[in-house]
Amino acid sequence: MTTIAIVGGGLAGAKAAEALREHDFDGDVVIFGVENELPYERPPLSKEFMQGKQDLPEFTVHDTDWYLDQRVEFRPGTRIDKVDAAAKTVTLPDGSTLTYDKLLLATGSSSRHIDLPGAEASGVHYLRTIDDARAIRDVLTEGTRLAIVGAGWIGMEVAASARERGVEVTIAESAKLPLLRALGPEVAQVFADLHREHGVDLRTEVKVDEITTENGAATGLRLEGGDTIEADVVLVAAGAVPNLDAAESAGLDIDGGGVLVNAGLRSSDPDIYVVGDIANAEHPILERRVRVEHWANALNQPAVAVANMLGGSAEYENLPYFFTDQYDLGMEYSGLSDGYEKVVFRGDVPGREFVVFWLDGDNTVLAGMQVNIWDQLDAIKELIVSGDPVDPEKLADSSVELSELSG
């Protein structure tokens, strides 16, 4: 009997098992998950779950009966750090091994920890798992003071969720603006204004020297220069680190923070495929390698990897995509804005109903984002994929259909 092993018990692992059965694969499917939960989606952890609007069953990918019905063996609480690619085995925590015919690595990322005095105190939190989210949500009651280190997506989304629960929020960010690396200063300013309007004390261009403590519990932050931020809860939102132990043990080619894979998501070992946060993949449209830590890859890449495991020749062509919901601002983003030279806004920016585009020096659209407008994403993608230069004045003119600007 052919065995396909999936290392990683998140969304990507569940979608891979689903795709295998949809392709009528009749062999054994085994998923190894580090957490003691069935695979679930992570975006709600900082949004709906944190706000108390959803609970775990609502964003669990499949229930227990599905795994039984589909003959998918799910092994929770099982960390796989060692893969012997030559013997085609994975080593389990108890020292036993499982032999595979094909292997899918979907190990995701972990929260980046920071080396600061006080970082190990009680009341210091990170957000990656449902257990992390429960621990944070349980202490974010009305009137609680929350200090967040880092103004990336997780930090900003938790800040918005906390404010909706009546929590006092202060953010300490070393850059000039929140989300600066992802969006650039023009659009990052929109999010800075948004949070300040909702009562967040957003402090930028500051360095955290210490998480202050008393009797072993966090009491806030001390900034370079001596300023302090008093808090009952501290969230460290300093980004993520890809989980590469299994890939490294297998001897796979790794660069750029991820496993090097082709457009079909196959690694340097022809029997090992890689998806999600750890995949540094050749992109057939963007003509470059792409590694992004977003939900859309975990959702969509497994179908391509599975098709190729079973003898196909599919390529992953989806453009990078991510979304966020903060207060009354919802947005969807597609593309990659790296190396942009100009930004073009279209619509009502103060009213937060607009589309924004990042262009290169030739006026080619690199990326686009719709904010509280929900019918422009396909047209944005068409502009990116076409690679055609556009007229920035027409791009900014809402009376001109985006479809008229490509081709």
C-alpha positions as CSV (number, residue, x, y, z in Angstrom):
1,M,0.0,0.0,0.0
2,T,1.4,3.4,-1.0
3,T,1.8,5.8,1.9
4,I,1.8,9.6,1.7
5,A,3.0,11.3,4.9
6,I,2.1,14.9,5.7
7,V,4.2,16.7,8.3
8,G,2.2,19.6,9.5
9,G,-1.2,19.6,11.1
10,G,-2.5,23.0,10.0
11,L,-4.7,24.2,7.2
12,A,-2.2,23.1,4.5
13,G,-2.0,19.5,5.9
14,A,-5.8,19.2,6.0
15,K,-6.2,20.6,2.5
16,A,-3.5,18.2,1.2
17,A,-5.4,15.2,2.7
18,E,-8.6,16.5,1.2
19,A,-7.0,16.8,-2.3
20,L,-5.6,13.3,-2.1
21,R,-9.0,11.8,-1.6
22,E,-10.5,14.1,-4.2
23,H,-8.0,12.7,-6.7
24,D,-9.1,9.2,-5.7
25,F,-5.8,8.3,-4.0
26,D,-6.6,5.0,-2.3
27,G,-3.4,4.6,-0.3
28,D,-2.6,5.5,3.3
29,V,-2.6,9.1,4.3
30,V,-1.0,10.1,7.6
31,I,-0.9,13.6,9.0
32,F,1.5,14.5,11.9
33,G,0.4,17.6,13.8
34,V,2.4,19.3,16.6
35,E,-0.7,20.7,18.3
36,N,-3.4,18.7,20.1
37,E,-6.2,20.1,17.9
38,L,-7.6,19.1,14.6
39,P,-6.3,21.3,11.8
40,Y,-7.8,24.8,11.9
41,E,-7.4,28.2,10.1
42,R,-5.2,30.7,11.8
43,P,-6.6,34.2,10.6
44,P,-9.5,34.2,13.1
45,L,-7.1,33.9,16.1
46,S,-6.2,37.6,16.0
47,K,-9.7,38.7,14.7
48,E,-13.0,37.0,15.3
49,F,-11.8,34.6,18.0
50,M,-10.0,37.3,19.8
51,Q,-13.1,39.4,19.7
52,G,-15.3,36.6,21.1
53,K,-17.3,36.3,17.8
54,Q,-16.1,32.8,16.8
55,D,-14.9,29.7,18.5
56,L,-12.7,26.9,17.4
57,P,-15.3,24.6,15.8
58,E,-16.3,27.4,13.4
59,F,-12.8,27.6,11.8
60,T,-11.7,24.0,12.2
61,V,-11.2,22.6,8.7
62,H,-12.8,19.2,9.1
63,D,-14.3,17.4,12.1
64,T,-13.3,14.1,13.5
65,D,-15.8,12.2,11.5
66,W,-14.3,13.5,8.2
67,Y,-10.9,12.0,9.0
68,L,-12.6,8.7,9.9
69,D,-14.7,8.6,6.8
70,Q,-11.8,9.6,4.5
71,R,-9.4,7.1,6.1
72,V,-7.0,9.8,7.0
73,E,-4.9,9.0,10.0
74,F,-4.3,12.2,12.1
75,R,-1.7,12.0,14.8
76,P,-1.9,15.1,17.1
77,G,0.8,16.1,19.5
78,T,3.5,14.6,17.2
79,R,6.5,16.7,16.3
80,I,8.6,15.4,13.4
81,D,12.0,16.9,13.3
82,K,13.9,14.2,11.5
83,V,13.4,12.9,8.0
84,D,15.7,10.4,6.4
85,A,15.3,11.1,2.7
86,A,17.5,8.2,1.6
87,A,15.5,5.6,3.6
88,K,12.2,7.5,3.1
89,T,11.3,7.5,6.7
90,V,10.2,10.0,9.3
91,T,11.3,9.5,12.9
92,L,8.6,9.9,15.6
93,P,9.2,11.3,19.1
94,D,9.4,7.8,20.6
95,G,12.2,6.8,18.2
96,S,10.0,4.7,15.9
97,T,9.8,5.4,12.2
98,L,7.2,5.5,9.5
99,T,8.1,4.8,5.9
100,Y,6.6,6.9,3.2
101,D,6.4,6.8,-0.6
102,K,5.8,10.6,-0.9
103,L,6.2,13.2,1.7
104,L,4.6,16.7,2.1
105,L,6.2,19.2,4.4
106,A,3.7,21.8,5.7
107,T,5.4,22.7,8.9
108,G,4.6,26.4,8.9
109,S,6.2,29.0,11.2
110,S,6.6,29.8,14.8
111,S,6.5,33.2,16.6
112,R,9.8,35.0,16.7
113,H,10.9,35.3,20.3
114,I,12.9,38.3,21.4
115,D,15.9,38.4,23.7
116,L,15.0,41.0,26.3
117,P,15.2,41.2,30.0
118,G,11.8,40.2,31.3
119,A,10.8,38.2,28.2
120,E,10.2,35.0,30.2
121,A,7.9,36.7,32.8
122,S,4.3,35.6,33.2
123,G,1.9,37.9,31.3
124,V,4.2,38.0,28.3
125,H,2.4,36.4,25.3
126,Y,3.0,35.4,21.7
127,L,0.3,34.5,19.2
128,R,0.5,31.6,16.9
129,T,-1.7,28.8,18.2
130,I,-5.2,28.4,19.5
131,D,-3.8,28.0,23.0
132,D,-1.9,31.2,22.6
133,A,-5.1,33.0,21.5
134,R,-7.1,31.6,24.4
135,A,-4.5,32.7,26.9
136,I,-4.5,36.2,25.5
137,R,-8.3,36.5,25.1
138,D,-8.9,35.4,28.6
139,V,-7.0,38.3,30.1
140,L,-8.1,41.0,27.7
141,T,-11.1,42.3,29.7
142,E,-12.4,45.8,29.6
143,G,-10.1,48.2,31.2
144,T,-7.0,46.0,30.9
145,R,-3.8,47.6,29.7
146,L,-2.1,45.8,26.8
147,A,1.3,46.7,25.5
148,I,2.3,45.3,22.1
149,V,5.9,45.0,20.8
150,G,5.7,45.3,17.1
151,A,3.3,46.8,14.6
152,G,3.0,44.1,12.0
153,W,-0.2,42.3,10.9
154,I,-0.6,40.3,14.1
155,G,0.2,43.3,16.4
156,M,-2.2,45.6,14.6
157,E,-5.0,43.0,14.3
158,V,-4.8,42.1,18.0
159,A,-4.8,45.9,18.8
160,A,-8.0,46.3,16.9
161,S,-9.6,43.3,18.5
162,A,-8.5,44.5,22.0
163,R,-9.9,48.0,21.5
164,E,-13.2,46.5,20.5
165,R,-13.2,44.7,23.9
166,G,-12.5,48.0,25.8
167,V,-8.8,47.3,26.4
168,E,-6.3,50.1,26.6
169,V,-3.7,49.5,23.9
170,T,-0.1,50.9,23.4
171,I,2.0,49.7,20.6
172,A,5.8,50.1,20.5
173,E,7.3,49.9,17.0
174,S,10.9,50.6,15.9
175,A,9.9,51.7,12.3
176,K,8.5,55.1,11.4
177,L,5.1,53.6,10.6
178,P,3.2,50.3,11.3
179,L,3.3,47.8,8.5
180,L,5.9,49.8,6.7
181,R,7.8,46.9,5.2
182,A,4.6,45.4,3.8
183,L,2.9,48.5,2.5
184,G,5.4,51.4,2.2
185,P,4.9,54.7,3.9
186,E,2.0,56.0,1.7
187,V,-0.4,53.2,2.7
188,A,1.1,52.5,6.1
189,Q,0.0,56.0,7.2
190,V,-3.6,54.9,6.6
191,F,-3.3,52.2,9.2
192,A,-1.5,54.5,11.6
193,D,-4.3,57.0,11.4
194,L,-6.9,54.3,11.7
195,H,-5.5,53.0,15.0
196,R,-4.9,56.4,16.5
197,E,-8.5,57.4,15.7
198,H,-9.6,54.3,17.7
199,G,-7.6,55.3,20.7
200,V,-4.5,53.3,20.3
201,D,-1.3,54.9,21.7
202,L,0.9,54.1,18.7
203,R,4.6,54.9,19.4
204,T,6.9,54.6,16.4
205,E,10.6,54.9,16.1
206,V,11.1,53.6,19.6
207,K,13.3,50.7,20.9
208,V,12.2,48.4,23.7
209,D,15.0,47.8,26.2
210,E,13.2,45.7,28.7
211,I,9.9,44.1,29.6
212,T,9.5,45.4,33.2
213,T,8.4,43.0,35.9
214,E,7.4,42.7,39.5
215,N,7.3,39.5,41.4
216,G,7.9,37.6,38.2
217,A,5.0,39.1,36.3
218,A,5.1,41.6,33.4
219,T,4.2,45.2,34.3
220,G,5.0,46.9,31.0
221,L,7.8,48.1,28.8
222,R,10.8,50.3,29.3
223,L,11.9,52.1,26.2
224,E,15.4,53.3,25.2
225,G,15.8,56.7,26.9
226,G,13.9,55.7,30.0
227,D,10.2,56.1,29.0
228,T,7.9,53.4,30.4
229,I,4.7,51.9,29.3
230,E,2.6,50.4,32.0
231,A,0.6,47.3,31.1
232,D,-1.1,44.3,32.6
233,V,-0.5,42.2,29.5
234,V,2.4,42.2,27.0
235,L,2.1,40.8,23.5
236,V,5.3,40.3,21.5
237,A,4.4,40.5,17.8
238,A,7.9,40.4,16.3
239,G,7.2,38.3,13.3
240,A,7.6,34.6,12.5
241,V,10.4,32.1,12.0
242,P,9.9,29.3,9.4
243,N,10.0,25.8,10.9
244,L,12.7,24.2,8.9
245,D,14.0,21.4,11.2
246,A,12.4,18.6,9.2
247,A,13.5,20.0,5.9
248,E,17.1,20.5,7.1
249,S,17.2,17.0,8.4
250,A,16.2,15.7,5.0
251,G,19.0,17.6,3.3
252,L,16.8,19.7,1.1
253,D,18.0,22.8,-0.6
254,I,17.2,25.8,1.5
255,D,17.7,29.5,0.9
256,G,15.8,32.8,1.5
257,G,14.3,31.5,4.7
258,G,12.6,28.6,3.0
259,V,12.9,25.3,1.1
260,L,13.7,25.8,-2.6
261,V,10.9,24.3,-4.7
262,N,10.0,24.5,-8.3
263,A,6.6,25.9,-9.6
264,G,5.1,22.5,-8.9
265,L,6.2,22.7,-5.3
266,R,8.7,19.8,-5.6
267,S,11.9,20.1,-3.5
268,S,15.4,19.0,-4.4
269,D,14.3,15.5,-3.4
270,P,11.8,14.3,-6.1
271,D,9.6,12.5,-3.5
272,I,9.3,15.5,-1.1
273,Y,7.0,18.4,-1.7
274,V,6.7,21.6,0.3
275,V,3.8,24.0,0.8
276,G,2.9,27.1,2.9
277,D,5.2,29.3,4.9
278,I,8.4,27.3,4.4
279,A,8.1,27.0,0.5
280,N,10.4,29.4,-1.4
281,A,8.8,28.7,-4.8
282,E,9.5,29.6,-8.4
283,H,6.6,31.6,-9.6
284,P,5.8,31.2,-13.3
285,I,4.1,34.6,-13.7
286,L,6.2,36.8,-11.5
287,E,9.3,35.0,-12.8
288,R,11.0,35.1,-9.4
289,R,11.0,33.0,-6.2
290,V,8.3,33.8,-3.8
291,R,8.0,32.9,-0.1
292,V,5.2,34.5,1.8
293,E,3.6,33.6,5.2
294,H,0.0,34.0,4.3
295,W,-3.2,31.9,4.7
296,A,-3.8,31.8,0.9
297,N,-0.8,29.6,0.3
298,A,-1.7,27.1,3.0
299,L,-5.2,27.0,1.4
300,N,-4.3,26.7,-2.2
301,Q,-0.8,25.2,-2.7
302,P,-1.6,21.7,-1.4
303,A,-3.9,20.9,-4.4
304,V,-1.0,21.6,-6.8
305,A,1.5,19.6,-4.7
306,V,-0.9,16.7,-4.5
307,A,-1.6,16.7,-8.2
308,N,2.1,16.5,-8.9
309,M,2.7,13.8,-6.2
310,L,0.2,11.7,-8.2
311,G,2.0,12.2,-11.5
312,G,0.6,15.5,-12.7
313,S,2.5,18.6,-14.0
314,A,0.6,21.4,-12.3
315,E,2.2,24.8,-11.4
316,Y,1.2,27.1,-8.6
317,E,0.3,30.4,-10.4
318,N,-1.7,32.2,-7.8
319,L,-0.5,35.7,-7.0
320,P,0.4,36.4,-3.4
321,Y,-2.7,37.4,-1.5
322,F,-3.6,38.5,2.0
323,F,-6.4,40.3,3.8
324,T,-7.1,42.0,7.1
325,D,-10.0,43.3,9.0
326,Q,-9.3,46.1,11.6
327,Y,-12.2,48.0,13.1
328,D,-14.3,49.1,10.1
329,L,-11.5,48.7,7.6
330,G,-11.5,45.5,5.5
331,M,-9.0,45.0,2.7
332,E,-7.6,42.5,0.2
333,Y,-4.2,42.7,-1.3
334,S,-2.7,40.9,-4.3
335,G,0.8,40.9,-5.8
336,L,4.2,42.0,-4.4
337,S,5.1,45.6,-4.1
338,D,8.8,45.0,-3.6
339,G,10.8,47.7,-5.4
340,Y,7.9,49.9,-6.2
341,E,8.6,53.5,-7.2
342,K,5.1,55.2,-7.0
343,V,1.8,54.7,-5.4
344,V,-1.5,55.6,-7.0
345,F,-4.7,56.0,-5.0
346,R,-8.2,55.6,-6.5
347,G,-11.3,56.6,-4.6
348,D,-12.0,58.0,-1.2
349,V,-8.9,57.6,1.0
350,P,-10.2,59.7,4.0
351,G,-13.4,57.7,3.9
352,R,-11.5,54.5,3.6
353,E,-13.2,53.3,0.4
354,F,-10.5,53.1,-2.1
355,V,-8.1,51.1,-4.3
356,V,-4.4,51.6,-4.2
357,F,-1.7,50.4,-6.6
358,W,2.0,50.0,-6.4
359,L,3.9,50.7,-9.7
360,D,7.4,50.3,-10.8
361,G,9.4,52.9,-12.8
362,D,7.8,51.7,-16.1
363,N,4.3,52.2,-14.7
364,T,3.7,48.5,-14.5
365,V,1.4,47.4,-11.7
366,L,3.2,45.3,-9.1
367,A,0.5,45.0,-6.5
368,G,-3.0,46.4,-5.7
369,M,-5.2,46.6,-2.7
370,Q,-9.0,47.2,-2.3
371,V,-10.1,48.8,0.9
372,N,-13.8,48.4,1.8
373,I,-14.5,47.9,-1.9
374,W,-15.2,44.3,-2.8
375,D,-15.5,44.0,-6.6
376,Q,-12.1,45.1,-7.9
377,L,-9.7,42.3,-7.0
378,D,-10.0,40.3,-10.2
379,A,-9.3,43.5,-12.2
380,I,-6.3,44.2,-10.0
381,K,-4.9,40.8,-10.7
382,E,-5.4,41.2,-14.4
383,L,-3.4,44.4,-14.4
384,I,-0.6,42.6,-12.5
385,V,-0.6,39.5,-14.7
386,S,-0.7,41.5,-17.9
387,G,2.6,43.3,-17.2
388,D,1.4,46.2,-19.3
389,P,2.3,49.7,-18.4
390,V,-0.7,51.9,-17.4
391,D,-1.4,55.6,-17.4
392,P,-1.3,56.6,-13.7
393,E,-3.8,59.4,-14.3
394,K,-6.4,57.0,-15.7
395,L,-5.5,54.5,-12.9
396,A,-6.4,57.2,-10.3
397,D,-9.7,58.1,-12.1
398,S,-12.6,56.1,-10.7
399,S,-14.7,56.8,-13.7
400,V,-12.3,54.7,-15.9
401,E,-12.9,51.0,-15.6
402,L,-9.8,49.0,-14.6
403,S,-10.5,46.6,-17.4
404,E,-9.9,49.3,-19.9
405,L,-6.3,49.8,-18.6
406,S,-4.9,46.3,-19.3
407,G,-4.1,44.7,-22.7
